[in-house]
Amino acid sequence: MPFDSVQVARLGGAWGSMGQLIASDGSGNHPYLQRLARNEEPLRDLSDAAHHICLLHGRHPGVIDHALGHARLGIERDWLEAAADAFVIERAFLVRIVAAAGPLPSTPGHAETEAATAAQRHAIDMLAQSDRAGCATGAAIALAMDWAVIRESLDAAGERLGLTPPSSQLPLAEETVTVVDTLVREGMLERAMLFGAQQLFAQHRGLWDLLEARASARDSL
């Protein structure tokens, strides 16, 4: 079972600075993504979101796969291996949604959107491939934490498109807390992990802002 908002709230105090970071910067706080997750937006907006999420996280190797290549500790590697295996399912579902949704919805400012998304993808790639110990793992953990609400929006899109969402196999929240608590005992790792997580959250927030602006632009046509 992956993270959900209730688990994150319950566990937030158990993992110190990382819990505080997800509470303040995680995607679960973004109003537009919340509306997508509640299935309150038109299908074209859900499809638009799926397309752009796929641009950031639909490729292999992705954030978690790259982080696995930089893992130095056993518990870190074990968590990343489990998360990487689980994300194969997530990636396949994401690709199915994009295929079922068809082309991107027509939206003003498409060239600017392409440039912004390319910059976000580059920034995420740099985080995931960082040689700074802990940075890539922090980004991978942030992705797993954010994916709960992202997955809710994908489930909404999939159901509207007649697709059955697969069960998520991402690591249990409690398992991730244990990994974080173990890794933060390494002082230098904690700072790098927090940096990686903070930067990935920032890229995700930028994406939700962009998608919200695109939805508003379509509404104004």
C-alpha positions as CSV (number, residue, x, y, z in Angstrom):
1,M,0.0,0.0,0.0
2,P,1.5,3.4,-0.9
3,F,1.3,6.7,0.9
4,D,-2.0,8.4,1.3
5,S,-2.8,11.7,3.0
6,V,-4.0,10.1,6.3
7,Q,-0.8,8.0,6.6
8,V,1.4,11.0,5.9
9,A,-0.3,13.1,8.5
10,R,-0.1,10.3,11.0
11,L,3.5,9.5,10.4
12,G,4.7,13.1,9.8
13,G,6.0,13.5,13.3
14,A,7.9,10.2,13.2
15,W,10.5,11.2,10.7
16,G,11.5,14.7,11.7
17,S,12.6,17.1,9.0
18,M,11.4,14.9,6.1
19,G,7.9,14.7,7.5
20,Q,7.9,18.5,8.0
21,L,9.0,18.9,4.4
22,I,6.2,16.8,2.9
23,A,3.7,18.6,5.1
24,S,4.8,22.0,3.8
25,D,6.0,21.3,0.2
26,G,4.3,18.0,-0.9
27,S,1.9,17.9,-3.8
28,G,-0.9,16.9,-1.6
29,N,-1.2,20.6,-0.6
30,H,-1.7,21.9,-4.1
31,P,-5.4,22.9,-4.7
32,Y,-5.4,22.1,-8.4
33,L,-4.0,18.6,-7.9
34,Q,-6.5,18.1,-5.1
35,R,-9.3,18.9,-7.5
36,L,-7.9,16.5,-10.1
37,A,-7.6,13.8,-7.4
38,R,-11.3,14.3,-6.4
39,N,-12.3,13.9,-10.0
40,E,-13.8,17.4,-10.0
41,E,-12.2,18.6,-13.3
42,P,-13.2,18.0,-16.9
43,L,-11.7,14.9,-18.6
44,R,-9.6,17.1,-20.8
45,D,-7.8,18.5,-17.7
46,L,-7.3,15.0,-16.3
47,S,-5.9,13.9,-19.7
48,D,-3.7,17.0,-19.9
49,A,-2.3,16.2,-16.4
50,A,-1.6,12.6,-17.4
51,H,0.3,13.6,-20.5
52,H,2.5,16.0,-18.6
53,I,3.1,13.6,-15.7
54,C,4.2,11.1,-18.4
55,L,6.6,13.5,-19.8
56,L,8.3,13.8,-16.4
57,H,7.9,10.2,-15.0
58,G,6.9,8.0,-17.9
59,R,10.3,7.1,-19.1
60,H,12.7,4.4,-18.0
61,P,15.1,4.8,-16.4
62,G,13.3,7.2,-14.1
63,V,14.0,9.0,-10.8
64,I,13.9,5.8,-8.7
65,D,16.0,3.8,-11.2
66,H,18.7,6.4,-11.3
67,A,18.7,6.7,-7.5
68,L,19.2,3.0,-7.2
69,G,22.4,3.3,-9.2
70,H,23.7,5.8,-6.6
71,A,22.6,3.8,-3.4
72,R,25.4,3.2,-0.9
73,L,23.7,1.6,2.0
74,G,21.9,-1.8,2.2
75,I,18.6,-0.5,3.6
76,E,18.7,2.3,1.0
77,R,19.2,-0.1,-1.9
78,D,16.6,-2.5,-0.7
79,W,13.9,0.3,-0.5
80,L,14.9,1.6,-3.9
81,E,14.8,-1.8,-5.5
82,A,11.3,-2.4,-4.1
83,A,10.2,1.1,-5.2
84,A,11.7,0.7,-8.7
85,D,9.9,-2.7,-9.2
86,A,6.6,-1.1,-8.1
87,F,7.0,1.9,-10.3
88,V,7.1,-0.4,-13.4
89,I,3.4,-0.9,-12.7
90,E,2.8,2.8,-12.2
91,R,4.6,3.7,-15.4
92,A,2.7,1.1,-17.4
93,F,-0.7,2.5,-16.1
94,L,0.4,6.0,-16.9
95,V,1.3,5.1,-20.5
96,R,-2.1,3.3,-20.9
97,I,-3.9,6.4,-19.7
98,V,-2.0,8.6,-22.2
99,A,-2.7,6.2,-25.0
100,A,-6.4,6.1,-24.2
101,A,-6.7,9.9,-23.8
102,G,-5.4,10.6,-27.3
103,P,-3.6,13.9,-28.2
104,L,-3.0,16.7,-25.8
105,P,-6.0,19.1,-25.6
106,S,-5.6,22.2,-27.7
107,T,-4.3,24.9,-25.4
108,P,-2.9,28.4,-26.0
109,G,0.8,28.8,-25.3
110,H,1.8,25.3,-26.2
111,A,5.4,26.2,-27.1
112,E,5.9,27.9,-23.8
113,T,4.5,24.8,-22.0
114,E,6.9,22.5,-23.9
115,A,9.9,24.7,-22.9
116,A,8.8,24.7,-19.2
117,T,8.2,21.0,-19.1
118,A,11.6,20.3,-20.7
119,A,13.2,22.4,-18.1
120,Q,11.4,20.6,-15.3
121,R,12.4,17.2,-16.8
122,H,16.0,18.3,-17.0
123,A,16.0,19.5,-13.4
124,I,14.5,16.2,-12.2
125,D,17.0,14.2,-14.2
126,M,19.9,16.2,-12.6
127,L,18.5,15.4,-9.1
128,A,18.1,11.7,-9.8
129,Q,21.6,11.4,-11.2
130,S,23.4,13.5,-8.6
131,D,26.6,12.1,-7.2
132,R,26.0,13.8,-3.9
133,A,25.3,11.0,-1.5
134,G,21.6,11.0,-0.4
135,C,20.4,13.6,-3.0
136,A,19.0,11.1,-5.5
137,T,17.5,9.0,-2.7
138,G,15.8,12.1,-1.3
139,A,14.3,12.8,-4.7
140,A,13.1,9.2,-5.0
141,I,11.5,9.3,-1.6
142,A,9.8,12.5,-2.4
143,L,8.4,11.0,-5.6
144,A,7.0,8.0,-3.7
145,M,5.4,10.4,-1.1
146,D,3.9,12.6,-3.8
147,W,2.7,9.7,-5.9
148,A,-0.2,8.9,-3.6
149,V,-2.1,12.0,-4.6
150,I,-0.7,11.9,-8.2
151,R,-2.0,8.3,-8.4
152,E,-5.5,9.5,-7.3
153,S,-5.6,11.9,-10.2
154,L,-4.5,9.1,-12.6
155,D,-7.1,6.8,-11.2
156,A,-9.7,9.4,-11.8
157,A,-8.5,9.8,-15.4
158,G,-8.3,6.1,-15.9
159,E,-11.8,5.4,-14.6
160,R,-13.2,8.1,-16.9
161,L,-11.5,6.4,-19.8
162,G,-12.7,3.0,-18.9
163,L,-9.4,1.7,-17.5
164,T,-9.2,-0.4,-14.3
165,P,-6.4,1.0,-12.1
166,P,-3.9,-1.6,-10.9
167,S,-3.1,-2.1,-7.3
168,S,-0.1,0.0,-6.2
169,Q,2.9,-2.0,-4.9
170,L,4.9,1.0,-3.7
171,P,6.5,0.5,-0.3
172,L,4.5,0.9,2.8
173,A,4.6,4.3,4.5
174,E,6.0,2.7,7.6
175,E,8.8,1.0,5.6
176,T,9.8,4.4,4.1
177,V,9.8,6.0,7.5
178,T,12.1,3.3,8.8
179,V,14.5,3.9,5.9
180,V,14.5,7.7,6.4
181,D,15.0,7.4,10.1
182,T,18.0,5.0,9.5
183,L,19.6,7.2,6.8
184,V,19.2,10.5,8.7
185,R,21.5,9.2,11.4
186,E,24.2,9.9,8.8
187,G,24.3,13.7,9.2
188,M,25.6,14.5,5.7
189,L,23.0,12.2,4.2
190,E,20.1,14.0,5.9
191,R,21.0,17.4,4.4
192,A,21.4,15.9,0.9
193,M,18.2,13.9,1.2
194,L,16.3,16.9,2.2
195,F,17.7,18.9,-0.6
196,G,16.8,16.3,-3.2
197,A,13.3,16.0,-1.8
198,Q,12.8,19.7,-1.6
199,Q,13.9,20.2,-5.2
200,L,11.6,17.5,-6.5
201,F,8.7,18.9,-4.6
202,A,9.4,22.3,-6.2
203,Q,9.4,20.8,-9.7
204,H,6.1,19.1,-9.0
205,R,4.5,22.3,-7.7
206,G,5.7,24.0,-10.8
207,L,4.0,21.4,-12.9
208,W,0.6,21.7,-11.0
209,D,0.8,25.5,-11.4
210,L,1.5,25.1,-15.2
211,L,-1.4,22.6,-15.6
212,E,-3.8,24.9,-13.7
213,A,-2.8,27.8,-16.0
214,R,-3.4,25.6,-19.0
215,A,-6.8,24.7,-17.8
216,S,-7.7,28.3,-17.2
217,A,-6.4,29.2,-20.7
218,R,-8.7,26.5,-22.2
219,D,-11.6,27.7,-20.2
220,S,-11.2,31.2,-21.6
221,L,-11.4,30.1,-25.2
